[in-house]
Amino acid sequence: MESLKTEILQCKKCGLAETRHHVIFGEGNTHAGILIIGEAPGRDEDIQGRPFVGKSGQLLDKILAACGFTREEHVFISNIVKCRPPDNRVPTPLEAAACMPWLLKQIELINPKIMILLGATALKYMAGPDYRITRERGNWLNIQNRLAIPVYHPAALLRDPSLKRDTWEDFKKIVFKYRELINPDHYSKHV
């Protein structure tokens, strides 16, 4: 994993390398049972060099805590692309294609039992262009021979709080699946 990190931090495969402050490798337990895949780093992430540290990340941390999950023990967080697209725009297909081999190698090395796909971009690049977050969210998919569940991105919850109820139902499914596949004694006071 360290040699992969060294390679990724030096990446210049696409134009995002020219505008970034930091390459965001990912963060968490490199042997986690859960891999969370987002879209791309935002401004706060690019400045701090860590994934999901802005408002979306703070909300994600609250959701994970309610599930009894921590970044240090239960999850590893990564993104479709490792560098911030200008103005936080959606990554282009070329940018995603340049970065996908890095993400696939992370999946191979972490070997998670569960993948959480945060939002439409993660779903599109992991499952295919015909998948829609509004249709697929909360449903278990087989991706890379692993269980994956698309959920709304925390940024969507910040824009539309009415999505929080569906998201909480989806995360309860994740807790139940975690207990089934990884640790039957996993504790969450909310689930």
N, C-alpha and C positions, 0 to 999 in steps of 0.2 A: 504494500500500500504506500509506503514511503517513497519508493522509486516512481510509482505512478504519480504521486503528488509532485515530486520534483519535475517530472515531464510536463504535467498540466500547468504548473506555475510558470513555465517558460513558453507556453503555447503562443504561436502567432499564426494559426491556421486561417484566421479570418480577420476582417477589418475591425472587429471589436477590440482587438489587442491594442489598436492605436489610441483608443479613447478611454480605456480602463485605468483605474488606479490600482485595483487588485484583481487577481484571478481568485474566484471563490471556489475552492476545491470541494468544500463540504465540511460537515462537522457532526460529531457524535461518536457513538460506539462503532468501531469498524467491524464488529462482529454482531451487530444489532439484529434482532429478529424483524425489525421494521425499517424499511427504507422509504423516506418521504422524498418525493420528487416534485419540485416546483418548476416555475417557468424560467426565471432568470434573476440575477441579482438586481436590486434597485439601487437608488442613490445611497441610502444608509449602508447597505451591504458593501457597495463599492468603496466607500470611505473607510469602513471598519475592517473589511477583509473577512467578514463572517456572514453565513447565510441567515436570512430571516431574523434581522435585528431591528427593523423598522416597526411601524404600527402593525403590519401584517404578521410579522414575526412575534410580536408581543401577544397578539391574539392567538396565534398558533401555540405559543407556550402555555397560555391559559387553558386552551382546549386539551393539550397533552397532559397538563397537570390534573385536570378533571378526570382524565382517563387513568391516572396513576403512572404516566409515562414521563421519563426525563430524557433530555438529549444525551446525557452522560451514559445512561444504562440501556435504554430501550430502543432508541432510534438513531439513525444516521440521516442527515438532511443534505440533499444535493439538488441540482437544477438541470434542466435540459441544456442550457448554456451556462458557462462558467464566468462570463464577463457581462457587465451591464450594457444592454443596448442603449444608445443615446435617447434621452428623454423617457426612459423606461418603456419604450415601444416594445411590441411583441417581437421576438426573434424571427428573422427571416428563415426560410427553408435552408438557404446556404449556410447560415450561421449554425442552425440546429444540426445540419449534416456534418459540419466540421467538428462539433462538440460531442455528438452521439457516441463515437467510439470510446471517449473518456467515460461517459456515463455507463455504457455497457460493461466496461472493464471494472468500474466500481461495483456494479451489480454482481458481477462474477466473484470479486474478492470478498465483498461483504456477505454475499449469499443469504439474503434475507428470506424469510418465509412469507412475509407480507410486504407489498409495496402500496403506498398511498400516493395517488396521483392528484396533486393539487391543481385543479382547474383545467380549462379547455386546452391550453398549450401542452401541458404534460400528457393529457389524455391523447391528443392528436399525434404527438411524436412517439408515444409508447404503444398505442393501440392501432392507430391508423387514422387517416383523414376523414373517414366516414363516421367516426364516433362523435357524439355530442354530449357535452357535460350535463345538459339539462335532462337528457334521456338516460344516460348511463350512470349518473351519480348514485352511489349507494349500492350498486350491483357488483358482485364479484366477477372478475374477468381473469382469464388465463393469459398472462403476458410473460414471455421469456420462461415458460414453464413454472411460473410462480403465480400465487394469488395476488391480484391487484384490485384495488377499489378506488375508483375516481370519486373525489369529493369537491365541493366548491372551494375555490381558493380563498384564503382568509381576506384578501383584498376585496373580493366580491361581498363578503359578509359586512365589511366596513361600509361599502357603498349601499348595500341593501340588507339591513338587519333582519328582514323577514326570512332570509335564507338560513338563519342560525338554527331554527328548529330542525330542519332537514339535516343540517350538518351534524347536529348533536346525535340524531338518530343514526347517521352513518358512522360516527365515531363509536357509538355503543356497539355496533356490529363489529368494529375493529377490535374492541376490547374482548368481546365474546370469542372472536376468531383467535386472538392472541392466547386466550386461556385454553382454547381447544388445541392449538398447534404448538405452543411454546411453553407456557407456564400456567397450569390449571389453578395455581394458588395466587395468581396476579391480583393485587388489591387495588380497587378504586372505590372510594366511599360513595361515588355517584353512580356506579354501574354494578 
